[in-house]
């Protein structure tokens, strides 16, 4: 399912896929990491760098009970 979403994001020209899950499901961290997803610590904001001409950083906050995750959709297809 994740690779299907990544293909759709690539086709649309997107540069980032992101999501979140509740921290009280710790087994999901390893699951998503095996799929090439970076999983942030509980409550850690997702920081996005905005390219020129804006040149700034946007922070997407997370509740302490949530873990955010991200992955570029341009990676090789997942197994």
TIVO-2410 file (N, C-alpha, C; in nm, 3 decimals):
# residues 79
REC num residu      c1      c2      c3 atome chaine
REC   1      X   0.082  -0.118   0.000     N      A
REC   1      X   0.000   0.000   0.000    CA      A
REC   1      X   0.087   0.126   0.000     C      A
REC   2      X   0.196   0.123   0.077     N      A
REC   2      X   0.283   0.241   0.084    CA      A
REC   2      X   0.348   0.268  -0.051     C      A
REC   3      X   0.392   0.163  -0.120     N      A
REC   3      X   0.454   0.184  -0.251    CA      A
REC   3      X   0.353   0.236  -0.352     C      A
REC   4      X   0.228   0.193  -0.342     N      A
REC   4      X   0.123   0.246  -0.431    CA      A
REC   4      X   0.106   0.396  -0.408     C      A
REC   5      X   0.103   0.437  -0.281     N      A
REC   5      X   0.093   0.580  -0.249    CA      A
REC   5      X   0.216   0.656  -0.300     C      A
REC   6      X   0.335   0.596  -0.284     N      A
REC   6      X   0.457   0.662  -0.330    CA      A
REC   6      X   0.454   0.681  -0.482     C      A
REC   7      X   0.406   0.583  -0.555     N      A
REC   7      X   0.396   0.596  -0.700    CA      A
REC   7      X   0.300   0.708  -0.737     C      A
REC   8      X   0.188   0.718  -0.668     N      A
REC   8      X   0.093   0.825  -0.694    CA      A
REC   8      X   0.156   0.962  -0.664     C      A
REC   9      X   0.230   0.972  -0.554     N      A
REC   9      X   0.297   1.097  -0.520    CA      A
REC   9      X   0.401   1.133  -0.626     C      A
REC  10      X   0.479   1.034  -0.671     N      A
REC  10      X   0.577   1.060  -0.778    CA      A
REC  10      X   0.509   1.112  -0.904     C      A
REC  11      X   0.400   1.047  -0.942     N      A
REC  11      X   0.328   1.087  -1.063    CA      A
REC  11      X   0.274   1.230  -1.053     C      A
REC  12      X   0.245   1.273  -0.933     N      A
REC  12      X   0.194   1.409  -0.913    CA      A
REC  12      X   0.305   1.512  -0.892     C      A
REC  13      X   0.431   1.463  -0.887     N      A
REC  13      X   0.544   1.554  -0.872    CA      A
REC  13      X   0.573   1.596  -0.729     C      A
REC  14      X   0.514   1.528  -0.631     N      A
REC  14      X   0.538   1.562  -0.491    CA      A
REC  14      X   0.678   1.518  -0.449     C      A
REC  15      X   0.733   1.587  -0.353     N      A
REC  15      X   0.867   1.557  -0.304    CA      A
REC  15      X   0.870   1.492  -0.166     C      A
REC  16      X   0.756   1.483  -0.100     N      A
REC  16      X   0.754   1.431   0.036    CA      A
REC  16      X   0.622   1.362   0.065     C      A
REC  17      X   0.631   1.249   0.133     N      A
REC  17      X   0.515   1.181   0.189    CA      A
REC  17      X   0.529   1.192   0.340     C      A
REC  18      X   0.420   1.219   0.408     N      A
REC  18      X   0.427   1.227   0.554    CA      A
REC  18      X   0.302   1.167   0.615     C      A
REC  19      X   0.313   1.132   0.742     N      A
REC  19      X   0.200   1.076   0.813    CA      A
REC  19      X   0.230   1.074   0.961     C      A
REC  20      X   0.143   1.012   1.036     N      A
REC  20      X   0.164   1.003   1.180    CA      A
REC  20      X   0.090   0.882   1.236     C      A
REC  21      X   0.130   0.841   1.356     N      A
REC  21      X   0.062   0.734   1.425    CA      A
REC  21      X   0.076   0.757   1.575     C      A
REC  22      X  -0.012   0.694   1.652     N      A
REC  22      X  -0.008   0.709   1.797    CA      A
REC  22      X   0.115   0.640   1.855     C      A
REC  23      X   0.181   0.707   1.948     N      A
REC  23      X   0.304   0.656   2.009    CA      A
REC  23      X   0.280   0.528   2.088     C      A
REC  24      X   0.158   0.501   2.130     N      A
REC  24      X   0.132   0.380   2.209    CA      A
REC  24      X   0.122   0.255   2.121     C      A
REC  25      X   0.161   0.266   1.993     N      A
REC  25      X   0.176   0.151   1.904    CA      A
REC  25      X   0.323   0.140   1.865     C      A
REC  26      X   0.411   0.103   1.958     N      A
REC  26      X   0.555   0.107   1.932    CA      A
REC  26      X   0.601   0.014   1.820     C      A
REC  27      X   0.527  -0.093   1.793     N      A
REC  27      X   0.567  -0.185   1.687    CA      A
REC  27      X   0.563  -0.121   1.549     C      A
REC  28      X   0.488  -0.010   1.534     N      A
REC  28      X   0.479   0.056   1.405    CA      A
REC  28      X   0.609   0.125   1.366     C      A
REC  29      X   0.691   0.163   1.464     N      A
REC  29      X   0.818   0.229   1.431    CA      A
REC  29      X   0.904   0.138   1.343     C      A
REC  30      X   0.928   0.015   1.387     N      A
REC  30      X   1.010  -0.077   1.308    CA      A
REC  30      X   0.945  -0.112   1.175     C      A
REC  31      X   0.813  -0.126   1.174     N      A
REC  31      X   0.741  -0.158   1.051    CA      A
REC  31      X   0.767  -0.051   0.945     C      A
REC  32      X   0.745   0.076   0.982     N      A
REC  32      X   0.765   0.184   0.885    CA      A
REC  32      X   0.913   0.203   0.850     C      A
REC  33      X   1.001   0.187   0.946     N      A
REC  33      X   1.144   0.200   0.916    CA      A
REC  33      X   1.188   0.096   0.813     C      A
REC  34      X   1.138  -0.025   0.822     N      A
REC  34      X   1.172  -0.128   0.723    CA      A
REC  34      X   1.124  -0.089   0.583     C      A
REC  35      X   1.025  -0.003   0.575     N      A
REC  35      X   0.974   0.044   0.447    CA      A
REC  35      X   1.042   0.173   0.400     C      A
REC  36      X   1.149   0.213   0.469     N      A
REC  36      X   1.224   0.330   0.428    CA      A
REC  36      X   1.172   0.462   0.479     C      A
REC  37      X   1.088   0.458   0.579     N      A
REC  37      X   1.027   0.579   0.636    CA      A
REC  37      X   1.107   0.623   0.758     C      A
REC  38      X   1.132   0.752   0.769     N      A
REC  38      X   1.196   0.808   0.888    CA      A
REC  38      X   1.087   0.837   0.990     C      A
REC  39      X   1.102   0.780   1.110     N      A
REC  39      X   1.003   0.798   1.217    CA      A
REC  39      X   1.063   0.890   1.323     C      A
REC  40      X   0.993   0.997   1.356     N      A
REC  40      X   1.039   1.093   1.456    CA      A
REC  40      X   0.998   1.049   1.596     C      A
REC  41      X   1.064   1.105   1.695     N      A
REC  41      X   1.031   1.077   1.835    CA      A
REC  41      X   0.891   1.130   1.869     C      A
REC  42      X   0.826   1.075   1.970     N      A
REC  42      X   0.694   1.125   2.010    CA      A
REC  42      X   0.697   1.275   2.037     C      A
REC  43      X   0.604   1.347   1.978     N      A
REC  43      X   0.593   1.491   1.998    CA      A
REC  43      X   0.690   1.576   1.917     C      A
REC  44      X   0.784   1.514   1.846     N      A
REC  44      X   0.882   1.590   1.768    CA      A
REC  44      X   0.816   1.649   1.644     C      A
REC  45      X   0.838   1.779   1.619     N      A
REC  45      X   0.776   1.840   1.502    CA      A
REC  45      X   0.846   1.797   1.373     C      A
REC  46      X   0.771   1.795   1.266     N      A
REC  46      X   0.825   1.769   1.133    CA      A
REC  46      X   0.868   1.903   1.076     C      A
REC  47      X   0.998   1.917   1.047     N      A
REC  47      X   1.052   2.043   0.996    CA      A
REC  47      X   1.070   2.032   0.845     C      A
REC  48      X   1.015   2.128   0.774     N      A
REC  48      X   1.023   2.130   0.628    CA      A
REC  48      X   1.092   2.257   0.581     C      A
REC  49      X   1.194   2.240   0.499     N      A
REC  49      X   1.265   2.355   0.444    CA      A
REC  49      X   1.194   2.399   0.316     C      A
REC  50      X   1.158   2.526   0.309     N      A
REC  50      X   1.091   2.583   0.192    CA      A
REC  50      X   1.200   2.642   0.102     C      A
REC  51      X   1.203   2.601  -0.026     N      A
REC  51      X   1.309   2.649  -0.116    CA      A
REC  51      X   1.292   2.796  -0.153     C      A
REC  52      X   1.387   2.843  -0.231     N      A
REC  52      X   1.385   2.981  -0.279    CA      A
REC  52      X   1.255   3.007  -0.353     C      A
REC  53      X   1.203   3.125  -0.356     N      A
REC  53      X   1.259   3.248  -0.298    CA      A
REC  53      X   1.222   3.268  -0.152     C      A
REC  54      X   1.140   3.181  -0.094     N      A
REC  54      X   1.094   3.200   0.043    CA      A
REC  54      X   1.206   3.173   0.143     C      A
REC  55      X   1.274   3.060   0.130     N      A
REC  55      X   1.386   3.023   0.216    CA      A
REC  55      X   1.352   3.032   0.364     C      A
REC  56      X   1.268   2.945   0.408     N      A
REC  56      X   1.235   2.939   0.550    CA      A
REC  56      X   1.211   2.793   0.590     C      A
REC  57      X   1.183   2.772   0.715     N      A
REC  57      X   1.155   2.639   0.766    CA      A
REC  57      X   1.017   2.641   0.831     C      A
REC  58      X   0.935   2.545   0.790     N      A
REC  58      X   0.803   2.530   0.850    CA      A
REC  58      X   0.807   2.415   0.949     C      A
REC  59      X   0.744   2.432   1.062     N      A
REC  59      X   0.739   2.327   1.163    CA      A
REC  59      X   0.595   2.281   1.177     C      A
REC  60      X   0.573   2.152   1.153     N      A
REC  60      X   0.443   2.092   1.176    CA      A
REC  60      X   0.445   2.027   1.313     C      A
REC  61      X   0.377   2.086   1.410     N      A
REC  61      X   0.383   2.033   1.547    CA      A
REC  61      X   0.314   1.897   1.559     C      A
REC  62      X   0.350   1.827   1.664     N      A
REC  62      X   0.287   1.697   1.693    CA      A
REC  62      X   0.251   1.693   1.841     C      A
REC  63      X   0.141   1.631   1.870     N      A
REC  63      X   0.103   1.608   2.009    CA      A
REC  63      X   0.204   1.513   2.073     C      A
REC  64      X   0.223   1.519   2.205     N      A
REC  64      X   0.317   1.428   2.271    CA      A
REC  64      X   0.282   1.280   2.253     C      A
REC  65      X   0.157   1.252   2.220     N      A
REC  65      X   0.115   1.113   2.200    CA      A
REC  65      X   0.128   1.066   2.055     C      A
REC  66      X   0.179   1.153   1.969     N      A
REC  66      X   0.188   1.120   1.826    CA      A
REC  66      X   0.333   1.111   1.780     C      A
REC  67      X   0.356   1.028   1.679     N      A
REC  67      X   0.486   1.017   1.613    CA      A
REC  67      X   0.465   1.049   1.466     C      A
REC  68      X   0.538   1.147   1.418     N      A
REC  68      X   0.530   1.182   1.277    CA      A
REC  68      X   0.636   1.104   1.200     C      A
REC  69      X   0.611   1.090   1.071     N      A
REC  69      X   0.703   1.016   0.986    CA      A
REC  69      X   0.704   1.078   0.848     C      A
REC  70      X   0.813   1.053   0.774     N      A
REC  70      X   0.824   1.107   0.640    CA      A
REC  70      X   0.913   1.017   0.554     C      A
REC  71      X   0.898   1.037   0.425     N      A
REC  71      X   0.978   0.963   0.327    CA      A
REC  71      X   0.964   1.033   0.193     C      A
REC  72      X   1.074   1.046   0.118     N      A
REC  72      X   1.059   1.097  -0.019    CA      A
REC  72      X   0.996   0.988  -0.104     C      A
REC  73      X   0.903   1.023  -0.193     N      A
REC  73      X   0.838   0.921  -0.276    CA      A
REC  73      X   0.926   0.872  -0.389     C      A
REC  74      X   1.044   0.933  -0.409     N      A
REC  74      X   1.128   0.900  -0.524    CA      A
REC  74      X   1.223   0.783  -0.500     C      A
REC  75      X   1.215   0.716  -0.385     N      A
REC  75      X   1.301   0.600  -0.362    CA      A
REC  75      X   1.267   0.486  -0.457     C      A
REC  76      X   1.357   0.390  -0.464     N      A
REC  76      X   1.332   0.272  -0.544    CA      A
REC  76      X   1.207   0.201  -0.492     C      A
REC  77      X   1.137   0.129  -0.580     N      A
REC  77      X   1.017   0.057  -0.533    CA      A
REC  77      X   1.049  -0.035  -0.415     C      A
REC  78      X   0.957  -0.041  -0.324     N      A
REC  78      X   0.975  -0.123  -0.204    CA      A
REC  78      X   0.935  -0.267  -0.232     C      A
REC  79      X   0.999  -0.356  -0.161     N      A
REC  79      X   0.968  -0.500  -0.177    CA      A
REC  79      X   0.837  -0.535  -0.114     C      A
***
